[in-house]
Amino acid sequence: MGAADHSTEVMPTFVEQLARQLERELGPCPVRRDQLIEWINDQLNRCARLGVPGEAALAMINSDYVEWCALILERDQPTEDHVRGPLDDA
């Protein structure tokens, strides 16, 4: 019986670790965790298909995460345009 057999704690997958890192460094994700994990898997597959090397792939994913979150937040905003009134002269 090896040392690993004594541990009941499951090591998080690379994708789960990446999800935590993205949220820690770039802000919380506005969708459910399973949707974030699916998005990360899609991004990793895309980088693999394109042959993007490791560091560049992570940079792409970081950048795309910010854009993806912004698009989700923008999509969820009220559809009615808000017109700013005139500023008071102080």
C-alpha positions as CSV (number, residue, x, y, z in Angstrom):
1,M,0.0,0.0,0.0
2,G,1.5,3.3,-1.1
3,A,1.3,6.8,0.4
4,A,-1.3,7.8,-2.1
5,D,-3.6,5.1,-0.7
6,H,-3.8,6.8,2.7
7,S,-5.2,10.0,1.3
8,T,-8.9,10.4,0.8
9,E,-8.4,13.9,-0.7
10,V,-8.8,14.0,-4.5
11,M,-6.3,16.1,-6.4
12,P,-8.1,18.8,-8.5
13,T,-7.7,18.3,-12.2
14,F,-5.7,20.8,-14.3
15,V,-8.9,22.3,-15.6
16,E,-10.2,22.8,-12.1
17,Q,-6.9,24.4,-11.0
18,L,-7.0,26.6,-14.1
19,A,-10.6,27.7,-13.3
20,R,-9.6,28.6,-9.7
21,Q,-6.6,30.6,-11.1
22,L,-8.7,32.5,-13.6
23,E,-11.2,33.5,-11.0
24,R,-8.5,34.4,-8.4
25,E,-6.5,36.5,-10.8
26,L,-9.1,37.9,-13.2
27,G,-12.3,37.9,-11.2
28,P,-15.3,35.6,-10.5
29,C,-17.0,33.9,-13.4
30,P,-20.6,35.0,-13.9
31,V,-21.8,31.5,-14.9
32,R,-22.0,28.2,-13.1
33,R,-18.8,26.2,-12.4
34,D,-19.7,23.4,-14.8
35,Q,-20.1,26.0,-17.6
36,L,-16.7,27.5,-16.8
37,I,-15.1,24.0,-16.8
38,E,-16.7,23.3,-20.2
39,W,-15.5,26.6,-21.6
40,I,-12.0,25.9,-20.4
41,N,-12.0,22.5,-22.0
42,D,-13.2,24.0,-25.2
43,Q,-10.4,26.6,-25.0
44,L,-7.7,23.9,-24.3
45,N,-9.0,21.9,-27.3
46,R,-8.9,24.9,-29.5
47,C,-5.3,25.7,-28.5
48,A,-4.3,22.1,-29.1
49,R,-5.9,22.1,-32.6
50,L,-4.1,25.3,-33.4
51,G,-0.8,24.0,-32.0
52,V,-0.4,26.9,-29.6
53,P,2.5,26.3,-27.1
54,G,1.8,26.1,-23.3
55,E,2.6,29.7,-22.2
56,A,1.0,31.2,-25.2
57,A,-2.1,29.0,-24.7
58,L,-2.5,30.2,-21.1
59,A,-2.1,33.8,-22.2
60,M,-4.8,33.3,-24.8
61,I,-7.1,31.6,-22.3
62,N,-6.5,34.5,-19.8
63,S,-7.4,37.1,-22.4
64,D,-10.4,35.1,-23.8
65,Y,-11.7,34.6,-20.2
66,V,-11.9,38.3,-19.6
67,E,-13.6,38.9,-22.9
68,W,-16.0,35.9,-22.4
69,C,-17.0,37.2,-18.9
70,A,-17.6,40.7,-20.2
71,L,-19.8,39.4,-23.0
72,I,-21.8,37.4,-20.5
73,L,-22.2,40.3,-18.2
74,E,-23.1,42.6,-21.1
75,R,-25.7,40.1,-22.4
76,D,-27.3,40.0,-19.0
77,Q,-27.8,43.7,-18.7
78,P,-31.2,45.3,-19.1
79,T,-32.1,45.8,-22.8
80,E,-33.5,49.3,-22.3
81,D,-31.0,52.0,-23.1
82,H,-30.4,54.4,-20.2
83,V,-29.9,58.0,-21.2
84,R,-27.8,60.1,-18.9
85,G,-29.4,63.3,-17.9
86,P,-27.6,66.6,-18.0
87,L,-25.0,67.3,-15.3
88,D,-25.8,69.9,-12.7
89,D,-23.6,73.0,-12.8
90,A,-22.0,73.2,-9.4
